[in-house]
Amino acid sequence: MQDLGAFAGQIFVIVLLIVIVIFVIVVIFRSIRIIPQAYSGVVERLGRYQRTLSPGLNLLVPFIDRLRPLVDMREQVVSFPPQPVITEDNLVVSIDSVVYFQVTDARAATYEIANYLGAVEQLTTTTLRNVVGGLNLEEALTSRDNINGQLRVVLDEATGKWGLRVSRVELKAIDPPHSIQDSMEKQMRAERERRATILTAEGSKQSQILEAEGRRQAAILGAEGDKQAAILRAEGEAAAIQNVFDAIHAGRPDDKLLAYQYLQTLPKISAGASNKMWIIPSEFTEAMKGIGAAFASGAGAAAGATAAAAAAPAEDAARGALRRDAAPDEPLAP
């Protein structure tokens, strides 16, 4: 019986030691907390906030301190589903938004708001409807930077007490109704066609202006060329007339040559088909007198030559008769 009691005492001691070892391990495990980088931990002691744990090794009072779930201190990006928003001109548009925020105070994010992600989403939706509701569709489509700035200011101010900091708010898409999209496409197509027509008309106008300018320049250059050609022709004709005049004066022509030149010039005066009347110069009579005198002198010379030719046979006959009558020894005079 003594051996049985001693054996039972040994088992009890062993079990007690095992329980103590397990308790010590549990105490050590609950006393040491390792917080990862970019996270923070909120410690409650007997149900009340005690402190905020920083990254690294931290010690707690076991069974008294309780560590709440870790809070992510990094900047977070949350994309919210499309929200229907009514614009000032009573059109329903669907807007997708993205919010960039960061937890700056783990205590406030834990105790000041139950679910800060859901709160940010709802606040973004209501603020977006307030901002876009004061704009028409065209302003909403072209004023994204203004809308983003207003949303960021409102969200940052409202979430400051929650331990959050909203850094950016972006609108991913603003989708108007399909009927409005069709109308906008038609409007843009008409605008592009109008611009193309205007550009084509401007191009045609510039082309016509350039062509007219080219023709004007060509006409001016042609006139300048004709002018220079006429001047050169006139100078050439003047030089030729001067040369002829000098040659005539150097040759000292008589009245007969001048009268002959008059006769050669008169047919050229009436050469035109439209000439119905031409004027005889006053020197024409003098020229005719010179021509007549020339012809008269020529006729007299011809008559003298004819008479001389006719008198030659008679003279030869007289000389023969004298030779017959004269003695044979006397020579006849030539």
Secondary structure, 3 states (H helix, E strand, C coil): CHHHHHHHHHHHHHHHHHHHHHHHHHHHHHHEEEECCCEEEEEEECCEEEEEECCEEEECCCCCEEECCCEECCEEEEEEEEEEEECCCCCEEEEEEEEEEEECCHHHHHHCCCCHHHHHHHHHHHHHHHHHHCCCHHHHHHCHHHHHHHHHHHHHHHHHHHCEEEEEEEEEEEECCHHHHHHHHHHHHHHHHHHHHHHHHHHHHHHHHHHHHHHHHHHHHHHHHHHHHHHHHHHHHHHHHHHHHHHHHHHCCCHHHHHHHHHHHHHHHCCCCCCCCCCCCCCHHHHHHHHHHHHHHHHHHHHHHHHHHHHHHHHHHHHHHHHHHCCCCCCCCC
